[in-house]
Amino acid sequence: MTDGWDWRASGGTPGSASPPAGPPPTGPTTAYGGHGGPTSPWWSDALADPWRDPYAPAAVILPGGPAAGAAPEPVVDPDAPGRPKLRQLLLVPLVVALLAGTLGGALGYAFAVRGGVGGGVTLGAGPAEGPALAQRRPDSLAGVAGRVLPSVVTIRVAGPAGTSEGSGFIVSTDGYVVTNDHVVADGTGRVSVTFNDGNSSPATVVGQDPESDIAVIKVNRKGLRPIEFGDSESLAVGDPVLAIGSPLSLANTVTAGIISAVDRTMQAGEPGGPVRYYAAIQTDAAVNHGNSGGPLVDAAGRVIGVNSTIKSLVAEGQEAGNIGLAFAIPINQAKRITQDIIGTGKARRTVIGAQVAGTGTATRAGAGVRLAAVEPAGPAAGAGLQAGDVVLKLNGRPMNEPTDLIALVRKFAPGAVVTVEYRRGTTRQNASVTLAADAK
């Protein structure tokens, strides 16, 4: 065992720790100092490494100097300032311009808000998503109005006193238009129709029914959009409705409301003209002169009535305005009359075959309508009714005034079967009456 300082010369004789003498190696070295020439006794760092085997060969290799005559390669300092490139020259003014623009905009905004335009007041709330109704869904009021308006027209009629205006709606693709009789009743000259898109066409009167206040005209124009029909018998008080027309010459006007009542007895007519009776649809939608003949539509855009008349507080002969009491002819009745006019040129009138007594002839107020006479071969007589009987209800609808019976009967089509509750003396009875058409 050795501590590394017991160096032995060849032959095993201990010697000093001095490096062995001999010429340096001349051949190529091998690992750990090996070389192809004579073995060198020198080993590197022997004095500093006490654990190295003194017998292991080693060689010390010193780096050679630079070749004579070769100049050293110049070294460039990466941190040394260099000549600016064209891109750098253009970038500097661009950055300066952007900073100047940003600063100018900020100063202008501060001036406008704090001491300049607007007096420092910020108008409007921040952006937010609109409510559902503002999106104009197809079932919204705006969506319904957008679908119905192309089917509504303005009607102008030349008469002795000038040109009068009313409204109407298209009911067929080949040009049939429904309106009120009183819109065209006084016309002696040209009738024209103005459509929703502003175009106009001449029109001819197909037929009129003064007692129901329905008239049909026709325009020579193809590709029209007819309105969709609803069912006036399925209405309920409180249902939302839209009234569309040309009130006071303001074309394409839309107003909204609800159904205020159904089967409201209306007795209307101009002096010297026929008296009109109908069981009307009452609405609080704003209706004025010029709305006559226009459609009253439900929340699905289906026509359920023909706007016809209004109630007003003004004196007779004065200009009336809307006070929330408007009345429309039920569309089931108007549709039936329209089909009669188109098919035959005139409308059938539905009758019960009895005459009613005047107002106040019932035994007490609200006690029914007394029959003054019954036609021998009429529907009432066929059901067993007699003169003097008091009709209390018709299809469950109470009868309070003689006009109630007339208006309600005319709402039904000829051939319809209705239930009549009546009183004869002190006995209440029921009868089924098949209504008929007038022989006119």
HUFENDA-V93412 format. One record per run of one state. SS is the DSSP state (A for helix, B for strand, O for the rest). FROM is the first residue (numbers start at 1). LEN is the number of residues. If there is no record, write none. Layout:
ss=<SS & SS>
from=<FROM & FROM>
len=<LEN & LEN>
This chain:
ss=<O & B & O & B & O & B & O & A & O & B & O & A & O & A & O & A & O & A & B & O & B & O & B & O & A & O & B & O & B & O & B & O & B & O & A & O & B & O & A & O & B & O & B & O & B & O & B & O & B & A & O & B & O & B & O & B & O & A & O & B & O & B & O & A & O & B & O & B & O & B & O>
from=<1 & 8 & 9 & 14 & 15 & 29 & 30 & 31 & 34 & 35 & 36 & 86 & 116 & 117 & 121 & 132 & 136 & 141 & 152 & 160 & 162 & 171 & 176 & 180 & 181 & 185 & 187 & 195 & 200 & 210 & 214 & 220 & 228 & 230 & 232 & 235 & 240 & 246 & 247 & 250 & 253 & 269 & 276 & 284 & 295 & 298 & 302 & 311 & 326 & 331 & 345 & 350 & 352 & 354 & 357 & 369 & 375 & 379 & 383 & 390 & 395 & 397 & 399 & 402 & 412 & 417 & 425 & 427 & 435 & 436 & 438>
len=<7 & 1 & 5 & 1 & 14 & 1 & 1 & 3 & 1 & 1 & 50 & 30 & 1 & 4 & 11 & 4 & 5 & 11 & 8 & 2 & 9 & 5 & 4 & 1 & 4 & 2 & 8 & 5 & 10 & 4 & 6 & 8 & 2 & 2 & 3 & 5 & 6 & 1 & 3 & 3 & 16 & 7 & 8 & 11 & 3 & 4 & 9 & 15 & 5 & 14 & 5 & 2 & 2 & 3 & 12 & 6 & 4 & 4 & 7 & 5 & 2 & 2 & 3 & 10 & 5 & 8 & 2 & 8 & 1 & 2 & 3>
